[in-house]
Structure formats: C-alpha cells, structure tokens
Amino acid sequence: AGDKRVIVEWKGVRILLEVCYDLRFPVWSRNHGDYDMIIYVASWPVPRISAWSVLLVARAIENQAYAIGVNRIGEEPGLKYAGDSAVVDYYGRTAVDLEAEEGVAVVELDLEGLGSFRKKFNVSADADKFELEICR
C-alpha cells in the first residue's frame, strides 16, 4: 500500500501515478491543480469491468484531467482479465478503448484545450476542503 501521491512530469505533462484499487477512491486522486493526467495500471477482472469503465470516466470528469487505464488481459486459474485499456479525456469522452484485446494506442493530448477548459469551467475553485488520513 502506498502512503503518498506520486506525480511525475514527462514531456511537459504532469502525471499522477495510481494502481487499480486507487480508482475506487476519488479523494485520493483529487486534482489540486498539480496534474494533467492520471494513469491507472491495473489487474481488473472481468466480473467488475463495468465499474472500471465508469470509474475511469468519473475520475477524468471530476478532476478535469485525462484518465488512462492500462488493464491486464488474459487468464490465470480462477480469474480472467478483460483488458479494456482506455484513454478518457477531461470531458469524459473515450478517445481510445482497446476493449478485450492486446494492443498499443497512440493518442494526442490537447493540453491547450485542457487549460482553456479549466479556466472556463473552474470547478476546482469550488472543491470541498478536506484532509486525507492514511489508515492502516
């Protein structure tokens, strides 16, 4: 389990790094104006794949950021993984969905559009203030 947020910058894009279980905790991924994209690396199984898709869209919309979900595909005893890796933009539109297949996707990010959208519709100015407590 992690106990701190990790944000890296790559080619001018600020990226919040998350794992699959983090997708269920919107407070943990709340954007404080410190990132442009969230990447979730996951082993999300088939029985819960609908939640995966819905939560990726929710995290993108509520954080006004790109949300990228990279999910495992394949099988192991007792578990099947669907893939469904996706890129969702800050409007909640799915730019890429690999569905149940292996693959590589290339997506051009519109950081200028993201910045304009954040200025025009600045939801972060009205965000609830809170303090995050790490429970063990």
N, C-alpha and C positions, 0 to 999 in steps of 0.2 A: 504494500500500500504506500502511496505517495503522501507526503505531508507538505508539499509546496507546489505552487504553479510553476510550470516551466514554459517560458516564452523565448523563442529563438527568432533571429532575423535572417532571412535568406533572400538575396537579390531584392532587397528593399521591402520585403513582405514580412510583417510581424506575425509569427505563427505560435498559437497555443497548442502544446502537445498534450494529448489525452489518450487514455486507453478506453476500451469498450464500456466498462462499468460506469465510467465517469459520465457517459452520455445521459444517464438517468438522474443526474444531479445538476440542475440548472444553476444553482447558487455557486457551485464550484467553478463553473465555466463562465460566469457573468463577466461580460466585457466592461472593463473600466477605462476604455479608450486606449488599452495597451496592446491590442492585437487586431489583425485584419482577417485572419483565417484560423479555424480550429481544425486540427487533424486528429481523427479518432482511428486508432489501429485496434482491430477487433477480432475476436473469435465468437461471433454472434450466431447461434444456431438457428436452424430453420423454424422451429416452433415459435420463436419470438421475432421473426424477421419483420413483421408488420410494425412492431414497436421501433425497430431500428430505423426504418424509413421515416416514420412520423417524427421521431425524436431528432433525427438529423435536420429535418426541415424546421422544427421548432427552435433548435439551437441557432440556426442561421438567421431566422427572423428576429428572435428576441435579442440577439447580440449584434445585429446589423453587421454580419461578417459572413465570409464564405465558410461553409462547413463541409469538410471532406471526410468521408467514411471509407476506410480501407478494411474490408472484411475478408476473412479467411474463406476458402472454398474447399470442399472435399469432404471426406468421411473418415471417421475413426470409430472403433467399437462403441455403439450406443449413441453416437452423435453425428449429425450431418450439418454441414455449414453451407450456406446458400450463396455466399459471395455478396452480390448486391452492393458492391462498392459504388460510391456515388460522389458527385460534386454538386452542392446546392449553393445557390447564390444568396445574397442578402435580402432578396425579395421572397425567398422560399422556392424559387424555380429550380428544378433539377436540370443542370447543364449536361450531366453525364450520369447514366445508370448502367453499369455493366451487367446488371441482373445476375443470372446464375451462370456466369462464365468467367473464365480467367481472361485477363487482358491488361492492356496499358491504355490509359486515356491521357490525352493532352488537351488542356483547357487554358484559354487565355483569360486571365483575370483582369477585370476592369477596375483598377484601384482608383482611378479618377472618378468613375461613376459611383463607386462606393463612398468616396469622400464627399461628393456632392449630395448624395442621398442622406448621409449622416448630418450634414449641415442643414438640409431642407427639412428633415424629419428627425430631429434630435431627441430620440426617446431617452437617451442616457441622462439628459438633464432632469428627467422626472423619475429616475430609478429610485427604488427604495434603498435606504442606507441600512447596512447590516454589518455584522462582524461574523466571520466564519470561524467556527470552533472545530478543530480536528478531534474526532472521537476515536478511541482505540478500543 
